[in-house]
């Protein structure tokens, strides 16, 4: 599990570096929300039972927040509807940020907050 946390942090840091180079008016808020989503996924994964590794585990692909979310959805620990809504809203927030549409970006981040809950 420590390796999973290290990888999640590394991925988040790498994503932050990439987005800083193409930062729009909402980039900091998007990065903050992504860290919140990743932390929520990590907490859910840590609280639930361990899952058996797949047949191809350790053969190159490392778990990502997205693959962790998919695994948790399959186990029923997160609803697939919630995962899809968060992915969709974050994609729309990033697209709005890329064109400088701060209003839409903030609206999509507010939607993510509502879906995630407290």
C-alpha positions in Angstrom: 0.0 0.0 0.0 2.9 2.5 0.6 4.0 2.0 -3.0 0.4 2.8 -4.2 0.4 6.0 -2.2 3.9 7.0 -3.5 2.7 6.4 -7.1 -0.5 8.4 -6.6 1.5 11.3 -5.2 4.0 11.0 -8.0 1.2 11.0 -10.6 -0.4 14.0 -9.0 2.8 15.9 -8.9 3.6 15.1 -12.5 0.1 16.2 -13.5 0.5 19.5 -11.6 3.8 20.2 -13.4 2.2 19.6 -16.8 -0.8 21.7 -16.0 1.4 24.5 -14.6 2.9 24.9 -18.1 -0.6 25.3 -19.7 -2.3 27.0 -16.8 -5.5 28.7 -17.4 -7.6 30.9 -15.0 -8.9 27.9 -13.2 -5.9 25.6 -13.2 -5.1 25.9 -9.5 -8.7 25.1 -8.6 -8.6 22.1 -10.9 -5.4 20.8 -9.4 -6.8 21.2 -5.9 -10.0 19.3 -6.9 -7.9 16.5 -8.4 -5.9 16.2 -5.2 -9.2 16.0 -3.3 -10.6 13.3 -5.6 -7.3 11.3 -5.4 -7.4 11.5 -1.6 -11.0 10.4 -1.5 -10.2 7.4 -3.7 -7.2 6.5 -1.6 -9.2 6.7 1.6 -11.9 4.4 0.1 -9.3 1.9 -1.2 -7.6 1.9 2.2 -10.8 1.4 4.1 -12.1 -1.5 2.0 -10.9 -5.1 1.9 -7.8 -5.9 -0.2 -8.5 -7.1 -3.7 -6.6 -9.9 -5.3 -4.1 -8.7 -8.0 -5.0 -9.5 -11.6 -3.1 -11.9 -13.7 -1.0 -9.2 -15.3 -0.2 -7.3 -12.1 3.4 -6.2 -12.0 3.9 -6.5 -15.8 4.3 -2.9 -16.6 1.2 -1.0 -15.9 1.0 0.7 -12.5 -2.3 1.6 -10.8 -3.5 5.1 -11.4 -6.3 7.0 -9.6 -8.5 6.2 -12.6 -7.8 2.5 -12.4 -8.3 2.5 -8.6 -11.6 4.2 -9.1 -12.7 1.6 -11.7 -11.7 -1.2 -9.3 -13.6 0.4 -6.4 -16.6 0.9 -8.7 -16.5 -2.8 -9.7 -16.5 -3.8 -6.0 -19.5 -1.5 -5.3 -17.6 0.8 -3.0 -18.2 3.8 -5.3 -21.1 4.0 -7.7 -20.2 3.9 -11.3 -22.6 6.8 -11.9 -20.7 8.9 -9.4 -17.3 8.0 -11.0 -18.7 8.8 -14.5 -20.1 12.2 -13.3 -16.9 13.2 -11.7 -14.8 12.2 -14.7 -17.2 14.1 -17.1 -17.2 17.3 -14.9 -13.5 17.3 -14.5 -13.0 16.9 -18.3 -15.4 19.8 -18.9 -13.6 21.9 -16.3 -10.2 21.2 -18.0 -11.7 22.0 -21.4 -13.2 25.2 -20.2 -9.9 26.2 -18.5 -8.0 25.5 -21.8 -10.0 28.1 -23.6 -10.0 30.6 -20.6 -13.7 30.1 -19.7 -13.4 30.5 -15.9 -17.2 30.6 -15.3 -17.8 27.2 -16.9 -14.7 25.8 -15.2 -15.9 26.9 -11.7 -19.4 25.6 -12.5 -18.0 22.1 -13.3 -15.8 22.1 -10.2 -18.9 23.0 -8.1 -20.6 20.0 -9.8 -17.8 17.7 -8.7 -18.1 19.0 -5.2 -21.8 18.2 -5.1 -21.2 14.7 -6.5 -18.4 14.0 -4.0 -20.3 15.3 -1.0 -18.7 16.3 2.3 
